[in-house]
Amino acid sequence: MNLQQIRYFIAICKEKNFTRAARSCRVTQPSLTSAIQRLEREVGGDLFVRSSPIQLSLLGKELRPLFLRMSQVAERARRVAAKHATARHLPPRLRTSGSVEHRL
């Protein structure tokens, strides 16, 4: 399981259509479908009921909040990493560790 597959899952939930989800993720529909099929094999069942519009399966409904949380945590980790990468380029006197000492 990887974050890209989870991102695709979330896009399908939002768009309720594989083609539109692929477009919003800027990938081809076959690439998105393959990634979802790999994810389904890994979790041991179908995540979607392939109808029009797409609906979540029982497994998909149960995993959706977990996948959303994983995506949010990954985004937060990216922001923290970006903040630290930016801080490395500051002059030493402007860098801070996690806390700031106040001296009067």
Buried (B, 14 or more C-beta within 10 A) or exposed (E): EEBBBBBBBBBBBEBBBBEBBBBBBEBEBEEBBBBBEEBBEEBEEBBBEEEEEBEBBEBBEEBBEEBBEBBEEEEEEEEEEEEEEEEEEEEEEEEEEEEEEEEE
